[in-house]
Amino acid sequence: MSRQESCRSCGSRNLRQFLSLGETPLADALLPPEKLAEPEPAYPLEMAFCPDCTLVQVTENVPPQVLFVDNYLYFSSFSPSVLEHSREHALGLIEKRRLGPGSLVVEVASNDGYLLKNFAERGIPVLGIDPAPDQAAAAEAIGVPTLREFFGIEFAERLRAEGQRADVIIANNVMAHVPDLNGFVAGLRELVADDGVITVENPYVRDLIEHCEFDTVYHEHHCYFSCTAVDRLVRRHGLFLNDVEYFPWLHGGTLRWHIGPNAAQTARAQQYLADEAETGVTQAEYYESFAARVEGIRSELRRFIAELKAKGQRVAAYGAAAKGATLLNYSGLGTESIDFVVDRNPHKHGLLMPGAHIPIRPVEALLDEQPDVVLLLAWNFKDEIVRQQAEYLRRGGKLLLPVPEVSLLTFEQTRELLAAT
Ligand code: JHZ
C-alpha cells in the first residue's frame, strides 16, 4: 500500500484533501465466515482535489491484483437495466460506425461479456480484456474471447505490434479504477484506429457531490471525473473529448465521454465544460462543504436506525455492493443494527460484508423473514428493486434510502413504480 502524494493525472503536488472516511477495509473484500478470527486489513480512505487539473481522487493506492483479482465478485449482468443500457449502446455504435465483420470492438474491463455479446451475436469481431478470472470465464462461455490481463500502454503496444487496431474501444467503469491513469489513456491512444472512437463511462463527480453519494468512494475508485478533468487528461495523450452523454439513472448519474484522435467537439461537450467552470466544479471551494454534509447523513442514519431498534423493529439491507461497505463502515453500522444483507449474486451468498460482518443471503430472505425496514445499499437500482420487491412492500415492508438524504419509501410512495409491474 502506498500514499499518493501527487495528482494521478497531471502530477501536481498541490493536492487538497477535502474528505476523510476514516480507515476502512476494501469494499469488495467480502469475508468468508471462517476468516472472521483473522485480522482484517483497513486503509485510510481520503478524497482530494487537484487545483491544477481539477481531478478528484483518493490518496491511497492498493495493488490492483488485490482489488480486482483476489477479491472481485462483481458481475455486470445482474442488472436488467444495465444490460438494456449496454445493448442500446452497442446497437447505436454498430449503426453509427457501420461496424461489420471487418471491424474490431475492444472492451477494457469486459467483465462477464455483458456488453460485447451484443456485437459478437451480430458477427462483429470483439476482444474483451479483463483480469478477473471468473468473469472472463463467464464471458468466454457466451462467445466473448477475453484476455485475462490489465490494460495499459505496454499491453496496448503488444496488441498493436501483433497488427491489432480497434475501430471502437469501450471502457465502462474502469478508468476510475486504474492506478496508472496516464499509462491507461496512452494505451487507448495506441490501440484506437486513427478514425476510431473510444467511449468511456463513469459516474459524474458533480452528481457525487450534489447528491452526497459519498458511499461510491472506496479504494477501488481512484478517480472521480468531471468533463474538465477528462478533457485535460486525454489531450495530454493526443486525444480529444468529442462528445458527452448523460444517464442520470445509472450508478447515481453517469457520463459517457466520446473521445478520439480527432479534435472536433460537439456544442453539447462545450456546454458541459462551460457549466463546470460556471458552477465551480473546477474550483477547490466547490468541495469544501462536502465533508459536513456527509457527516450529516451519518448522524441522521444512525439516529433513524437506533429509533427503529428502540421500537423493536427488524432491519435488513439490500445489495452487498461495494458502496454498501463504505456506507456501513463509515456509519458504524454492524450486526447490532442490521440482521442480514440480501443480494442476487450467488457468489456473494454465505459471505460477510467487509468490516461490518453482516451476513449476505439470497434475496428470497426478505419474504421469508419480512423485516420491518430494508436499508437500500444498492440505491442506484432503486426503481428495479422496488418492482422486484413489490410483494415485500405490499406486505407492509419499507425501504430506507441513505442518499441524497435519509428517507423512507413505503408501499404508497412506490405506487407509481409498482403500477408499471
Ligand atoms: P452495484 C460497482 O459498485 C463496482 P457497487 C464497480 N467498481 C463500479 O465501478 C461501480 O459498480 C459502478 C446486487 N443487485 O452495481 C448486485 C441485486 O442483488 O451498485 C450487486 O451485488 N439485485 C465495478 O458494488 C449489488 O446489488 C438487483 O436487482 O457499489 C449492486 O452493486 C440488482 C440490480 C443488483 O455496485
Residues whose N, C-alpha, C, O or C-beta is under 5 A from the ligand:
A	BS01	JHZ	Y74 F78 S79 N173 E220 H251 G319 A320 A321 A322 K323 V342 D343 R344 N345 A378 N380 F381
